């Protein structure tokens, strides 16, 4: 059967980055695995060579696997078992045309990323980094009634852009903080889910943006979401509004966001992801009303272990001649 492996085969698996030791050990027990000696991403040439000499590739978000790279893979590669939920760095359609399946790890980072979104909301609105910097610099001279005043998040309107697993997890947390939950999604949730989340649906993204106090971006990066928050849409938001992004940096026009933050046309931003990866606009980095983190949304010991388990289950199921449970299809994107 095309695209599957015989149970008798011991698959050759290539991992492109260092994974948690327990995950690497488990993969090594089950498969003929090639692991990285250093935790740096492969060059394009190294990726191409690895894909020619392996049955299963285990990449991460830092590996750009496009049509040209897939064309160099040869006939051996049969499964790309991504370590992570997002697959915008993989040309899934081209992979399918070449008979290469793609799987991911949905759900493993949901709760951790939702926690981080709330943490960024609090960090920006309560000015936590400013207080931390003052303490570390030894400048604090004691409590004062008007010092370090931020704003509470209770009672504020939270707009969630993308109401999938993570968006819904954020909504549940927002309810606990007493926030009013609003959302925009490609498809409206079922009434019972809306009721459970106490969430109000907006068919028009523009109308929702104009009314929310905090916006949480939880949309994947696809051609339709690239710069979804462009300059025109950002200008619809209140000058007092805060933007939090824990999904993909490409969803926001980062230059437009930077200009508005520096001009005081937005109150602040909490960003865990950036449009150009680790190459961050220096003008954005210098904004005092921006809290930036190095893509830490899923960075928990527990979450990374769960991601590894999902990768292993997908590979093992494939090796046994079955469809990986987390198979990604082009129509899902």
TANORFEN-V882056 format. One record per residue. SS is DSSP state (alpha for helix, beta for strand, coil for the rest). PHI is phi as a letter, one per 30 degrees, with the letter a starting at -180 (999 if undefined). PSI is psi in radians with two decimals (999 if undefined). Layout:
ss=(SS;SS)
phi=(PHI;PHI)
psi=(PSI;PSI)
This chain:
ss=(coil;coil;coil;coil;coil;coil;coil;coil;coil;coil;coil;beta;beta;beta;beta;coil;coil;coil;coil;coil;alpha;alpha;alpha;alpha;alpha;alpha;alpha;alpha;alpha;alpha;coil;beta;beta;beta;coil;coil;coil;coil;coil;coil;coil;coil;coil;alpha;alpha;alpha;alpha;alpha;alpha;alpha;alpha;alpha;coil;coil;coil;beta;beta;beta;coil;coil;coil;coil;coil;coil;beta;coil;alpha;alpha;alpha;alpha;alpha;coil;coil;coil;coil;coil;coil;coil;beta;beta;beta;coil;coil;coil;coil;coil;coil;coil;coil;beta;coil;alpha;alpha;alpha;alpha;alpha;alpha;coil;coil;coil;beta;beta;beta;coil;coil;coil;coil;coil;coil;alpha;alpha;alpha;alpha;alpha;alpha;alpha;alpha;alpha;alpha;alpha;alpha;alpha;alpha;alpha;alpha;coil;coil;alpha;alpha;alpha;alpha;alpha;alpha;alpha;alpha;alpha;coil;coil;coil;coil;coil;coil;coil;coil;coil;coil;coil;coil;coil;coil;coil;coil;coil;coil;coil;coil;beta;beta;beta;beta;beta;coil;coil;coil;alpha;alpha;alpha;alpha;alpha;alpha;alpha;alpha;alpha;alpha;alpha;alpha;coil;coil;coil;beta;beta;beta;beta;beta;coil;coil;coil;coil;coil;coil;alpha;alpha;alpha;alpha;alpha;alpha;alpha;coil;beta;beta;beta;coil;coil;coil;alpha;alpha;alpha;alpha;alpha;coil;coil;coil;coil;beta;beta;beta;beta;coil;coil;coil;coil;coil;coil;coil;coil;coil;coil;coil;beta;coil;alpha;alpha;alpha;alpha;coil;coil;coil;coil;coil;coil;coil;beta;beta;beta;beta;coil;coil;coil;alpha;alpha;alpha;beta;coil;alpha;alpha;alpha;alpha;alpha;alpha;alpha;alpha;alpha;coil;coil;coil;coil;coil;beta;beta;beta;beta;coil;coil;coil;coil;coil;coil;coil;coil;coil;coil;alpha;alpha;alpha;alpha;coil;coil;coil;coil;beta;beta;beta;coil;coil;coil;coil;coil;coil;coil;coil;alpha;alpha;alpha;alpha;alpha;alpha;alpha;alpha;alpha;alpha;alpha;alpha;alpha;alpha;alpha;alpha;alpha;alpha;alpha;coil;coil;coil;coil;coil;coil;coil;beta;coil;coil;alpha;alpha;alpha;coil)
phi=(999;d;i;b;c;d;e;d;d;c;d;d;c;c;c;d;b;d;c;e;e;d;d;d;d;d;d;d;d;c;b;d;c;c;c;d;d;b;c;b;d;d;d;d;d;d;d;d;d;d;d;d;b;a;d;b;c;c;c;b;d;d;c;d;c;c;d;d;d;d;d;c;d;i;c;d;d;b;b;c;c;d;c;k;d;d;b;d;d;c;d;d;d;d;d;d;d;c;i;c;d;b;b;b;b;d;i;d;c;e;d;d;d;d;e;d;d;d;d;d;e;d;d;d;d;c;h;d;d;d;d;d;d;d;d;d;d;i;c;d;c;j;d;b;e;c;d;h;d;c;b;d;c;d;i;d;d;c;c;c;c;j;c;d;e;d;e;d;d;d;d;d;d;d;d;d;d;i;d;c;c;b;a;b;b;e;b;d;d;d;e;d;d;e;d;d;d;h;c;c;d;c;d;c;d;e;d;d;e;d;c;c;c;b;c;c;c;b;c;d;d;b;e;d;c;d;h;e;c;d;e;d;d;d;d;d;d;d;d;d;d;b;c;b;b;b;c;b;d;d;d;c;d;d;d;d;d;d;e;d;d;d;d;i;d;b;d;l;a;c;b;c;b;b;d;c;i;d;d;c;e;d;d;d;d;d;d;d;c;b;c;c;b;d;h;c;e;c;d;b;e;d;d;d;d;d;d;d;d;d;e;d;d;d;d;d;d;d;d;d;i;c;d;e;d;c;d;c;c;e;d;d;d)
psi=(2.19;2.45;0.07;2.97;2.60;2.46;-0.37;-0.30;2.50;1.78;2.50;2.12;2.30;2.18;2.25;-0.31;2.84;2.30;2.94;2.45;-0.71;-0.62;-0.79;-0.71;-0.73;-0.72;-0.72;-0.54;-0.58;-0.50;2.92;1.70;2.53;2.05;2.75;2.50;-0.51;2.64;1.16;2.62;2.63;2.58;2.92;-0.65;-0.70;-0.69;-0.79;-0.76;-0.72;-0.71;-0.42;-0.32;0.58;2.69;-0.63;2.25;2.32;1.60;3.08;-3.11;-0.34;-0.07;2.00;1.89;1.62;-3.08;-0.71;-0.68;-0.71;-0.56;-0.36;0.00;-0.41;-2.83;-0.15;-0.70;2.21;-0.32;2.33;1.84;1.57;2.39;1.52;2.78;-0.70;2.40;0.39;-0.21;0.02;2.30;1.54;-0.68;-0.80;-0.68;-0.80;-0.71;-0.49;0.09;0.33;2.16;2.69;2.28;2.86;-2.90;1.13;2.53;-0.42;-0.56;0.16;-0.99;-0.67;-0.75;-0.66;-0.72;-0.76;-0.62;-0.78;-0.70;-0.71;-0.66;-0.82;-0.70;-0.72;-0.87;-0.52;0.10;0.70;-0.79;-0.60;-0.74;-0.72;-0.76;-0.69;-0.73;-0.76;-0.51;-0.09;0.48;-0.12;2.23;0.26;2.93;2.51;2.51;-0.49;0.18;2.46;0.65;2.17;-2.63;2.60;2.68;-0.32;2.32;-0.21;2.69;2.07;2.15;2.22;2.05;1.77;1.75;0.95;-2.61;-0.86;-0.75;-0.74;-0.64;-0.64;-0.71;-0.72;-0.73;-0.69;-0.62;-0.69;-0.61;-0.01;0.42;2.73;2.13;2.20;2.68;2.69;2.33;2.78;-0.68;2.44;2.49;2.80;2.61;-0.67;-0.54;-0.75;-0.75;-0.74;-0.67;-0.09;0.80;2.42;2.20;2.40;2.06;-0.60;2.04;-0.72;-0.78;-0.66;-0.77;-0.64;-0.25;-0.21;2.72;-0.58;2.34;2.19;2.11;2.11;0.62;2.53;2.86;1.97;2.96;-0.58;-0.32;-0.06;2.15;0.62;-0.66;1.41;-3.07;-0.72;-0.79;-0.67;-0.60;-0.24;-0.35;2.71;2.55;-0.38;0.03;2.70;2.43;2.32;2.28;2.01;0.30;-1.50;2.35;-0.47;-0.24;-0.45;2.44;1.75;-0.59;-0.76;-0.72;-0.77;-0.80;-0.76;-0.66;-0.73;-0.48;-0.04;0.29;-0.16;2.54;-0.54;3.04;2.53;1.98;2.18;-0.17;2.75;2.68;-0.62;0.70;-2.26;-0.06;1.60;2.38;2.08;-0.51;-0.55;-0.71;-0.54;-0.07;2.17;-0.30;0.39;2.29;2.14;2.40;2.67;1.14;1.02;0.08;-0.73;0.20;1.22;2.66;-0.76;-0.76;-0.76;-0.56;-0.72;-0.67;-0.75;-0.71;-0.69;-0.71;-0.82;-0.74;-0.73;-0.75;-0.78;-0.72;-0.74;-0.76;-0.51;0.08;0.30;2.93;2.25;2.40;-0.43;0.70;2.36;2.21;2.56;-0.61;-0.26;-0.27;999)
